Amino acid sequence: MYKSTPSAAWCKKRLLVTSLFAAIYQTSAIAADTSAVSGEAVDDTSEQMTVTAPAPVQKAGSEHSISARELENKGANDFGSIMRYEPLISATGASGGSGNGKSGFDRGGYTGYNIRGMESNRVGIDVDGIAQPNATGRGYVGRAGLNTFGIGRDYIDPYMYGSVDIQSGATSTETANSAIGGNVSFRPKSADDYLRPGKTSAFGYRSGYDSADRSWHNGVTVAGGDEFLRGILVYSRRDGQETENNSGTVDAYPANWHSDAFLASGIWQPNDEHKLTSTFDYYHKTNHTHYDTWDSQRQQHHRHRQPDQPDPALGPEPEG
């Protein structure tokens, strides 16, 4: 019986490796001969094409921008109507729930925006990167002012701004005021929005009427300058009354309000690498309103009620 020795096994492995190398070399030679016979020239110096693409930017939430032209087409004339046609976004006049619109105390102004269910101070608002103050509640106003705010956040005239940027959900660190519900940024108008090479001046005037609160609006925009020094002046005036509730039984409490907004912005650009912008933004609103307390009708009833008649507002008198 034949038994293989270690030297014989090593020789077999070496012979197998040598056979594999020979097979690979023979295959390469056949491929080279095939290319030569077919007559196809292989140019190793041909230009190589490199395709590149920007890396996707991962950001939380979603972003959307509204231009000044879109605001005009939508008929945006106040803080609330800016979001009139924006899905999942609305403006709240009170803290929410049963307190919305139930009394004259809700006339402290809009408390902010509601984005995907988050509202009031949980949604950040900034103008040109400057965060707006939070809505302020009332210390004590009785049941008529329950769940209402004394000072809102609607120090906004839509005519003064060139765009509105909306961030829904979590906001990035780029914003001045981060909030858990989202952020709304107002960018003031700039001379660059109206001027371009070959156009050194611009003038615009707008007038409008809103039948909901019988308000008139007049706005003027003037821009001028060159590629080195340019500026813009914007003025807006609004006069209105209370918003009609179209109720045949209970009328809206009377109101008479006026607002003035002024914007002045200048740009100095000595070269393409340096640009200095200065902006002055002013807004003032006065609201004259009248509110009858819930007890006014009861007090009037007491004055006209006979002494021996019970007060229906207090319920039936106890027997005995």
VOZAMI-234522 format. One line per field, with one value per residue (C-alpha): residue number from 1; residue in one letter; x, y, z. Coordinates in Angstrom, 2 decimals, padded with zeros to 5 digits. Layout:
<rs>
nr	NUM, ...
rest	A, ...
px	X, ...
py	Y, ...
pz	Z, ...
</rs>
This chain:
<rs>
nr	1, 2, 3, 4, 5, 6, 7, 8, 9, 10, 11, 12, 13, 14, 15, 16, 17, 18, 19, 20, 21, 22, 23, 24, 25, 26, 27, 28, 29, 30, 31, 32, 33, 34, 35, 36, 37, 38, 39, 40, 41, 42, 43, 44, 45, 46, 47, 48, 49, 50, 51, 52, 53, 54, 55, 56, 57, 58, 59, 60, 61, 62, 63, 64, 65, 66, 67, 68, 69, 70, 71, 72, 73, 74, 75, 76, 77, 78, 79, 80, 81, 82, 83, 84, 85, 86, 87, 88, 89, 90, 91, 92, 93, 94, 95, 96, 97, 98, 99, 100, 101, 102, 103, 104, 105, 106, 107, 108, 109, 110, 111, 112, 113, 114, 115, 116, 117, 118, 119, 120, 121, 122, 123, 124, 125, 126, 127, 128, 129, 130, 131, 132, 133, 134, 135, 136, 137, 138, 139, 140, 141, 142, 143, 144, 145, 146, 147, 148, 149, 150, 151, 152, 153, 154, 155, 156, 157, 158, 159, 160, 161, 162, 163, 164, 165, 166, 167, 168, 169, 170, 171, 172, 173, 174, 175, 176, 177, 178, 179, 180, 181, 182, 183, 184, 185, 186, 187, 188, 189, 190, 191, 192, 193, 194, 195, 196, 197, 198, 199, 200, 201, 202, 203, 204, 205, 206, 207, 208, 209, 210, 211, 212, 213, 214, 215, 216, 217, 218, 219, 220, 221, 222, 223, 224, 225, 226, 227, 228, 229, 230, 231, 232, 233, 234, 235, 236, 237, 238, 239, 240, 241, 242, 243, 244, 245, 246, 247, 248, 249, 250, 251, 252, 253, 254, 255, 256, 257, 258, 259, 260, 261, 262, 263, 264, 265, 266, 267, 268, 269, 270, 271, 272, 273, 274, 275, 276, 277, 278, 279, 280, 281, 282, 283, 284, 285, 286, 287, 288, 289, 290, 291, 292, 293, 294, 295, 296, 297, 298, 299, 300, 301, 302, 303, 304, 305, 306, 307, 308, 309, 310, 311, 312, 313, 314, 315, 316, 317, 318, 319, 320
rest	M, Y, K, S, T, P, S, A, A, W, C, K, K, R, L, L, V, T, S, L, F, A, A, I, Y, Q, T, S, A, I, A, A, D, T, S, A, V, S, G, E, A, V, D, D, T, S, E, Q, M, T, V, T, A, P, A, P, V, Q, K, A, G, S, E, H, S, I, S, A, R, E, L, E, N, K, G, A, N, D, F, G, S, I, M, R, Y, E, P, L, I, S, A, T, G, A, S, G, G, S, G, N, G, K, S, G, F, D, R, G, G, Y, T, G, Y, N, I, R, G, M, E, S, N, R, V, G, I, D, V, D, G, I, A, Q, P, N, A, T, G, R, G, Y, V, G, R, A, G, L, N, T, F, G, I, G, R, D, Y, I, D, P, Y, M, Y, G, S, V, D, I, Q, S, G, A, T, S, T, E, T, A, N, S, A, I, G, G, N, V, S, F, R, P, K, S, A, D, D, Y, L, R, P, G, K, T, S, A, F, G, Y, R, S, G, Y, D, S, A, D, R, S, W, H, N, G, V, T, V, A, G, G, D, E, F, L, R, G, I, L, V, Y, S, R, R, D, G, Q, E, T, E, N, N, S, G, T, V, D, A, Y, P, A, N, W, H, S, D, A, F, L, A, S, G, I, W, Q, P, N, D, E, H, K, L, T, S, T, F, D, Y, Y, H, K, T, N, H, T, H, Y, D, T, W, D, S, Q, R, Q, Q, H, H, R, H, R, Q, P, D, Q, P, D, P, A, L, G, P, E, P, E, G
px	000.00, 001.37, 001.48, 002.10, 004.84, 004.78, 007.21, 004.91, 001.89, 003.87, 004.84, 001.18, 000.13, 002.95, 001.99, -001.65, -000.69, 001.57, -001.27, -003.62, -001.13, -000.61, -004.35, -004.73, -001.82, -003.20, -006.65, -005.10, -003.07, -006.15, -008.07, -005.20, -004.98, -008.75, -008.53, -005.64, -007.48, -010.69, -008.72, -010.23, -007.82, -007.79, -006.96, -005.73, -005.20, -008.87, -010.45, -012.33, -015.69, -016.30, -019.88, -020.38, -023.49, -024.01, -024.40, -027.99, -028.53, -030.38, -032.60, -035.28, -038.85, -039.80, -039.26, -041.45, -041.16, -043.85, -042.76, -044.13, -045.94, -047.64, -048.71, -050.27, -052.08, -053.44, -054.81, -052.71, -053.49, -052.73, -050.90, -053.56, -054.35, -050.69, -051.29, -054.75, -053.89, -051.05, -051.88, -051.67, -050.91, -053.29, -053.24, -054.70, -056.39, -056.53, -054.74, -057.17, -060.18, -063.27, -061.47, -061.16, -063.24, -065.63, -065.04, -063.47, -060.37, -059.30, -058.48, -054.96, -053.94, -052.91, -050.86, -048.90, -049.26, -050.49, -048.22, -049.23, -051.05, -048.35, -049.28, -048.76, -045.29, -044.22, -043.81, -040.97, -041.42, -038.58, -038.26, -034.98, -033.44, -034.69, -036.94, -040.35, -041.44, -043.75, -047.46, -048.21, -051.07, -053.35, -052.90, -056.58, -059.52, -062.37, -064.21, -064.67, -060.93, -060.14, -057.56, -056.88, -053.72, -053.14, -050.43, -050.20, -047.36, -048.80, -046.53, -046.58, -047.70, -047.42, -046.73, -043.34, -041.79, -040.25, -040.69, -041.93, -039.97, -041.83, -040.19, -042.55, -041.56, -038.11, -036.02, -032.34, -029.72, -029.57, -032.70, -032.50, -035.27, -035.73, -039.06, -040.50, -043.43, -041.63, -040.51, -041.77, -039.21, -040.14, -037.54, -037.98, -038.07, -034.69, -033.56, -032.16, -035.75, -036.54, -033.23, -031.00, -028.30, -029.81, -032.63, -031.64, -035.07, -038.45, -041.79, -044.86, -048.26, -050.99, -054.46, -056.98, -060.22, -061.29, -065.03, -064.58, -063.53, -064.17, -060.48, -058.58, -054.92, -052.51, -048.87, -045.97, -042.57, -039.66, -036.24, -033.18, -029.40, -026.60, -024.37, -022.38, -025.03, -028.78, -031.77, -035.51, -038.34, -041.65, -044.73, -048.05, -051.22, -054.27, -057.61, -060.36, -063.11, -064.24, -064.49, -068.10, -069.38, -072.46, -074.69, -078.30, -078.53, -075.15, -073.11, -069.35, -068.06, -067.28, -063.68, -061.82, -058.14, -055.29, -051.78, -048.67, -045.61, -042.39, -039.26, -035.97, -033.10, -029.75, -027.04, -023.39, -021.44, -017.89, -017.04, -018.36, -016.84, -018.22, -021.80, -023.16, -026.92, -028.70, -032.45, -034.91, -038.33, -041.17, -044.69, -047.44, -051.07, -053.86, -057.10, -060.06, -062.53, -065.55, -066.53, -069.64, -069.11, -071.31, -072.98, -074.09, -077.38, -078.02, -077.41, -079.74, -082.37, -082.08, -082.76, -085.98, -087.19, -089.98, -088.91, -091.37, -090.32, -087.66, -084.51, -084.58, -080.79, -080.57, -082.96, -086.14, -086.39, -086.22, -089.53, -090.25
py	000.00, 003.39, 006.20, 009.83, 011.64, 015.37, 016.21, 014.60, 016.60, 019.85, 019.05, 018.47, 021.88, 023.65, 021.95, 023.06, 026.74, 026.69, 025.34, 028.14, 030.89, 029.30, 029.26, 032.94, 033.98, 032.01, 033.65, 037.16, 036.34, 035.10, 038.30, 040.46, 038.50, 038.86, 042.68, 042.79, 040.64, 042.72, 045.90, 047.90, 050.52, 051.14, 054.76, 054.94, 058.72, 059.62, 062.29, 060.96, 062.48, 063.09, 063.65, 065.52, 066.57, 068.62, 066.59, 066.53, 068.83, 067.14, 069.63, 069.09, 070.02, 071.77, 075.28, 077.48, 081.09, 083.61, 086.50, 090.04, 089.41, 086.34, 088.35, 090.92, 088.31, 086.61, 089.88, 089.72, 092.87, 091.89, 089.40, 086.72, 086.92, 086.30, 082.59, 082.52, 079.89, 078.10, 074.48, 073.51, 077.14, 079.67, 082.73, 082.60, 085.57, 084.08, 081.33, 078.83, 076.76, 078.46, 081.76, 082.48, 085.52, 085.32, 088.84, 092.19, 091.12, 089.14, 092.42, 092.42, 091.22, 087.93, 085.86, 084.18, 081.40, 077.85, 075.45, 071.79, 072.19, 074.22, 077.85, 081.06, 081.50, 078.02, 079.32, 081.81, 085.08, 087.36, 090.46, 090.78, 088.33, 090.17, 087.97, 089.42, 089.48, 086.80, 087.38, 088.60, 087.22, 089.15, 089.07, 089.11, 090.17, 088.04, 085.43, 087.69, 087.74, 084.14, 082.57, 085.86, 087.88, 091.54, 092.09, 090.07, 089.67, 091.16, 094.18, 093.40, 095.25, 092.89, 095.78, 096.41, 093.01, 091.43, 087.82, 085.61, 082.44, 079.66, 076.75, 074.01, 071.71, 071.79, 074.82, 075.01, 076.93, 079.50, 081.22, 083.88, 082.38, 078.62, 077.19, 073.72, 074.45, 076.27, 079.77, 082.58, 085.11, 088.44, 089.98, 093.74, 095.15, 096.05, 098.30, 095.20, 093.96, 096.87, 098.02, 096.23, 097.17, 099.82, 100.69, 103.26, 104.25, 102.73, 104.00, 102.09, 102.94, 100.63, 101.30, 098.75, 098.24, 095.31, 094.96, 092.58, 095.40, 098.36, 099.20, 101.32, 100.88, 103.21, 102.29, 104.03, 102.58, 104.64, 103.18, 104.68, 104.51, 102.82, 099.79, 101.48, 103.33, 102.71, 102.89, 102.44, 104.21, 102.48, 103.91, 102.21, 103.61, 101.57, 102.71, 100.30, 099.30, 096.13, 092.91, 092.08, 088.79, 088.70, 087.84, 088.95, 088.84, 089.81, 092.53, 092.79, 095.27, 098.58, 099.46, 102.13, 101.53, 103.17, 101.98, 103.60, 101.71, 103.21, 101.54, 103.13, 100.98, 101.85, 099.74, 100.71, 098.27, 099.44, 096.15, 092.66, 091.30, 093.90, 095.04, 097.11, 097.36, 099.60, 099.37, 101.43, 099.86, 101.66, 100.42, 102.01, 101.01, 102.60, 100.76, 102.55, 099.91, 099.68, 096.60, 096.10, 093.64, 090.61, 092.14, 095.31, 093.78, 092.40, 095.81, 097.42, 094.80, 095.65, 099.32, 098.57, 095.65, 096.20, 095.69, 092.81, 090.92, 088.18, 088.40, 085.71, 085.78, 084.49, 081.57, 080.75, 081.91, 079.17, 078.22, 078.98
pz	000.00, -001.04, 001.51, 000.57, 002.36, 003.38, 000.59, -001.96, -000.70, -000.92, -004.49, -005.38, -003.94, -005.77, -009.01, -008.56, -007.98, -011.04, -013.15, -012.01, -012.89, -016.29, -016.96, -016.01, -018.23, -021.16, -020.79, -020.80, -023.90, -025.75, -024.87, -026.11, -029.36, -029.88, -029.55, -032.01, -034.57, -034.36, -035.07, -032.23, -030.93, -027.22, -026.35, -022.79, -023.03, -023.70, -021.48, -018.50, -017.53, -013.85, -012.67, -009.39, -007.47, -004.31, -001.18, 000.11, 003.07, 005.88, 007.73, 010.30, 009.41, 006.16, 004.79, 002.61, 001.43, 000.42, -001.83, -001.77, -005.07, -003.60, -000.53, -002.84, -004.93, -001.79, -000.43, 002.73, 004.71, 008.31, 010.50, 010.13, 006.42, 005.53, 006.20, 004.63, 002.00, 003.78, 004.70, 008.39, 009.38, 010.93, 013.17, 016.68, 018.31, 021.82, 023.66, 022.14, 023.03, 024.41, 024.87, 021.15, 020.26, 023.19, 024.52, 023.83, 025.75, 022.71, 020.97, 022.32, 018.86, 017.34, 019.77, 016.99, 014.46, 014.77, 012.86, 012.89, 016.21, 017.99, 018.58, 020.55, 022.05, 021.00, 017.42, 016.98, 015.07, 013.98, 011.80, 009.91, 012.37, 015.48, 017.62, 018.48, 022.15, 023.45, 023.89, 027.42, 029.47, 031.80, 035.55, 036.47, 034.33, 035.64, 033.67, 030.63, 030.03, 030.87, 028.53, 026.74, 026.18, 026.97, 024.34, 021.14, 018.65, 015.46, 015.07, 011.38, 008.24, 005.24, 002.86, 004.49, 003.78, 000.71, 001.78, 004.60, 005.41, 007.23, 009.04, 010.15, 012.97, 014.52, 013.53, 012.72, 014.66, 011.84, 013.13, 015.81, 017.91, 017.91, 019.00, 019.20, 016.88, 014.07, 013.12, 010.87, 009.58, 007.96, 005.62, 005.05, 001.55, 000.06, -002.76, -004.47, -004.87, -007.23, -008.73, -011.23, -013.78, -016.02, -013.58, -010.95, -009.59, -008.80, -007.50, -006.38, -004.90, -003.67, -002.33, -001.12, 000.78, 002.97, 003.55, 006.51, 008.83, 006.48, 006.40, 003.88, 003.04, 001.26, 000.68, -001.06, -002.05, -003.40, -004.27, -005.94, -006.25, -008.12, -007.70, -004.92, -002.88, -002.94, -000.62, -000.21, 001.65, 002.40, 004.13, 004.90, 006.46, 007.48, 008.98, 009.96, 012.34, 014.10, 012.12, 011.38, 012.78, 010.49, 013.44, 013.54, 017.33, 018.81, 017.15, 017.39, 019.94, 018.24, 017.43, 015.50, 014.78, 012.86, 012.06, 010.60, 009.36, 008.02, 006.66, 005.59, 004.36, 002.79, 001.16, 000.69, -001.48, -002.30, -004.05, -004.65, -001.45, 000.99, 001.54, 004.44, 005.04, 007.55, 008.23, 010.29, 010.90, 012.72, 013.48, 015.57, 015.96, 018.00, 018.69, 020.26, 021.40, 023.66, 025.69, 027.76, 030.60, 030.87, 033.93, 032.12, 030.93, 034.40, 035.99, 033.46, 034.29, 037.99, 037.28, 035.38, 037.53, 040.05, 043.70, 044.23, 041.07, 041.31, 039.25, 036.51, 036.29, 039.88, 039.34, 041.28, 044.87, 047.53, 049.12, 052.78
</rs>
